[in-house]
C-alpha cells in the first residue's frame, strides 16, 4: 500500500458514515427512555407511542431501571383518541385527541377490585362516583362523589357507566394539578373498549392488570405519550 493511502481511506470512511450511526460492535443500543430528555426522575416509566399524530393505535411499553439501564418489563398494543393525538400544551377539550407529553400517575381506580399485588392507592368505583368535566365547576377534572352541586351531570362522566373500560385504570396527570379550563379532563390509562378512545390511552385488560401489579408509587412512574417522529416524538 502506498504511504498515506490508509489514512485517506479511513477519512473517506468517516465521511460516508451516517449521522447517528449504530454504536460500535458490542455496545448496547440506547433504549427509548435513554434517548428521552426527561423521564420524570423515577425508576419506572411507561411510553405510549403512536406512528404519527393522526394515529389511533400504537404501542405501550413499561420500563424499569436495572443496573443503571432502562429495561422493558412489558409491552402491549395501545389505543388513542378517535381523532389521534394533540400537543398536550395546546389541546382543546372535546376534540377526542390524546394529549402528548410526560405525566405522573396520581392514583388508580376501578369498577373491579384491585389486582392482587397492587401497590398504588386504589379507589373503588361506586354507583355515585363521577369525574367532573364541567368547566364552570370548582370540581373540574376531579373525582366527585357524589357529584358536586355546581357540576352538571351532562358535562361529566359517571364512572360506573363504563364497567369494562374502567374495570382497572390509572389517572393520568394531564391538566390535573393546576387545571386549565377548556384544556381537557378525565384522561386515564384504562382497559380497551370497542375502539378508539375519547382521548385516553387504553390497553387490553390483561395488560392493565399487569401494569397495576408492576407499578410502584415509590418508583415514581410517569407516562410519556408521543409519536415516533416529528415535534411530538418522545426521543
N, C-alpha and C positions, 0 to 999 in steps of 0.2 A: 504494500500500500504506500502511495506517495506520502511524504511528510506533509502534515497539515490536513490530510483528507479526512481522518477520523473526527477531528473537532468540527469540520464543516458538516459532516453527516449528522453529528449529534445536534448541531444548531438547527439544521433543517428539520430534524425530527421534532424538536421542541416547537418550532413554528407551526408544524402540522397538527400538534396535539390540541384537541378542542378544549375550550374553556370549560371548567367544571368536570374534567375527565375523571374517570373512576380512580379510586385510591390505589396506591401501589399494591402489588400482589401480596396477599396475606393480611392486608389491613381491612378491618370490617367496614362495610359501607355504613354511612350515617343513617340512622333511623329517622322517621318523620319528626318525632319530638326533638331529636338532636339538631334538626335543621330549623327549628322554630325559634323565634326571638324571645318568646315568653311562653312558659308552660304553667304559670300560676304559682310556682315556688314550692309545690309539694312533691311527693314521690309517687303519685298516681295521676294519670291523665287519660281522658277519653278524647278521641279525634273522630269527628263526623265529616267525611269528605265527599263532596259531590263533584262530578266531572266539570260542571260549569254552573252559572247562576240560574239557568233555566231548567236544571235537572230536578226531578222529583225523587230520585233514588241515588244511593251511593253506598258507602261502607262506614261502619262504626268499628273502631278498634280501641280496646282498653289496654293501657300500658302501665308498667311499674318500673321503678328504678331498682336495678340489681347490680351490685358491684360497680357502681358508677356509670352504668349504661341504662338506656331505656330499652325494655324488652316487652314485646307484645304478649299479653296474658290471654287475649281472646279477640275474636272478630265476628261480626255479623252484618248481614245486609241491613241497610238503613233506608228509611223513607223520610222525605222532607215535605215542605209545603206544596199545596196543589199548584201554586204559581212559582215554584222554585225557591230560590234564596234571595236575600237582600242584605246589603250592608247594615249591620245592626245599629250603627250610629245614626242612620237616616231612615230606618224602617218606619212604615206607617201602619197603624193598627187597622185590621180588617182586610189587609191585602193578601192574606193566605200565603205569606212568604216566611221562610225560616231565617232568623237573624244570624248573620255571620259574626264571629268574634270569640272571645275567650271568657267563659263564665264559671262562677262557682256553682255548687250544688247544695243549697241550703238544707234541705231535708227530703225525706221520702214519704210517700203515702200510697194508699191503695184500697180498693174495694175488697181485696182478698188479704188474708193475714200475711205478715212479712215472711219471706222465705227464711227457713232456719239458718242461722248464722249471720243474719243482717245486723250490722253494727250501727247503721245510720238511725237517727231518730225517725221513727215511722209513725205517721198519723193515719189512723183508720178512717175511711170514708163512711159517713153515716147518711141517713136519709135527708138531713138538713145541712149537709156540707156543700158550700158554694165557693166558687172562685170569682171574686168581683172584678168585672171588666168595665164597669161604668166609670167613664172619665170624670164625672161630676161627684163621685163618692169619695169620702175620706178613706174607704177601704179598698181603693183602686189597686189592682194587682196584688191582692192578698186573699188568703183563705178567710172565709166569713161563715161562721156557724153560731147561730142562724144567720141568714142573710141580713146584712146591715140595713137599717131603716132607710138610709139615703142611697142605697144601691138597687137599681132597677133590675128585676129578675130577667127582663128581656135583654139586658146588656151584660148578663153574667152567665156562668156555666154551673149547673147543678152536677156535681161530680158523680153522683150515684147513677146518673142517666147514661154513663159510659162504663158499664161493669167490665167489659172486656179490655178496652183500651187503658182504663185506669185500674186494672187489677193490681198492677205494680207500677210505680212511677217515681221519678225524681224531679223536684222543682229545679228549673234552670234559672240562674240568677240574672237573666236578661231583664233590664228595666225594673229590677226588683228592689234594690237597696235605696235608690233615690229615684223613684218613678217619674218619668216624664209623660205627662198626659198626651194621649194620642199616638204614642210610640208602640204600644202593644202590651198585652197582659196574658198571663196563663200560658207561658211557654214551658213545656215539660219534655222530659225523656220518658217515653211510655211504650206500652205494648202496641203492636200493629193493629190497625183497624182493617177496613176493607180496601183501602187505597192510600193515596197521599194524605197528608195531614192538613190542618188549618194553619200550620206554622211551627208545630212541634217537630221533634225528631222521634221516630218510632222504630222499634226493632221487634223481632219475633219474641213470643212470650218466654221461651226457654232462655234466650239471651238476656232478657230483662231480669229474670230471676238470678242468672249467673252474675250479672253486674252488681245486684244488690248484695249478694253473698260476698263478692270480691271487694267492694268499695269500703274503705276505711276512713272515717272522718279525720282521724289523726294524721292521715297521709295527705290531707287537703286536696282531694281530687278536683279537677276542673274539667269542663267540657269545652273543647275548641271546635268550632263549626266553620267550615270554609270550603273552598274549591281546590281543584288540583292545580289550576293555573290562574294567572291574571292577578289583579289588585287584591282580590279576596282569597288568594291562595294561602294555605296555612304555613308553608315554608317559603 
